[in-house]
Amino acid sequence: MTSKTAGSTPPDNPMPQQQAIPTVNKVDRGDITASLKAGFSDFLARPFMSGFFGLFYAVFGILFVWSLVWLGKIWMIIPAIIGFPLVAPFAAAGLYEMSRRLQKNENFGWSEILTVMLNQRKREMGWMAFVTLFVFWVWMYQIRLWLAIILQDASFSDFSGFLNTVFFTPEGWTFLAIGTCSGAFLSAVLFTVTVIAMPLLLDRDIDFISAMITSVRTVTENPGVMLTWAAIISVTMLLSLVPAFLGLIFTLPILGHTTWHLYQRAVSQAEE
């Protein structure tokens, strides 16, 4: 915070200071390996606290799917399960803060981590949450659109009937092909704008547009490495959903901690 000095008169409407967009570094697959090791080390350092975030995310997923069944929205179950990992970067905010503090050898407990997460609503992270949820909403809506266009004549009253229609009819195969392509595009867009932006916003006071630009630059300047990381996240998250979402208790924390360390390697750090 600056203080007024004698003889100086600030303008009536001072403009906010514009922060420079962070410098992006070149990374390779060795950085992914090193980040994974560091992420696993962070998980082992605080396994119960890290696992709590994974458990919370898993329970939310279970309740989300159960609510779809209760509401009779059978057709939404598969899209919801596949699209559910799209919101994982925002859910990992507490894990980023844990890794940041572990990296600096700072002592912390539940109150420190939860307070930081709560305070994000006053910062630019809230806008990134809006972006994430908006893409998830588009994901669900476009599935509904393709369902109405392609499977308009199909009838299914339960989940098994829906699976039979989708996997064992020509219309279902068309629905899967188009839905997979459009879903892959949305996932790629969301990954590109959030993979670095989320930890960057937690780490620094920077606007969310600059954070997204930095994330996009990181991906476009390191396409092979970031594509590999995207594939690791996608496969790991989807496999974690198979045992009733419970695999997320372990995989989400490790991936969250790893993302923090990869961000540290991909973006030049601000001077203290």
Sequence and secondary structure as in RCSB ss.txt:
>XXXX:A:sequence
MTSKTAGSTPPDNPMPQQQAIPTVNKVDRGDITASLKAGFSDFLARPFMSGFFGLFYAVFGILFVWSLVWLGKIW
MIIPAIIGFPLVAPFAAAGLYEMSRRLQKNENFGWSEILTVMLNQRKREMGWMAFVTLFVFWVWMYQIRLWLAII
LQDASFSDFSGFLNTVFFTPEGWTFLAIGTCSGAFLSAVLFTVTVIAMPLLLDRDIDFISAMITSVRTVTENPGV
MLTWAAIISVTMLLSLVPAFLGLIFTLPILGHTTWHLYQRAVSQAEE
>XXXX:A:secstr
     TT    SS          B    HHHHHHHHHHHHHHHHHSHHHHHHHHHHHHHHHHHHHHHHHHHT GG
GHHHHHHHGGGGHHHHTHHHHHHHHHHHTT    HHHHHHHHHHGGGSTHHHHHHHHHHHHHHHHHHHHHHHHHH
STT   SSHHHHHHHHHHSHHHHHHHHHHHHHHHHHHHHHHHHHTTHHHHHHHS   HHHHHHHHHHHHHHSHHH
HHHHHHHHHHHHHHHHTTTTTTHHHHHHHHHHHHHHHHHHHB     
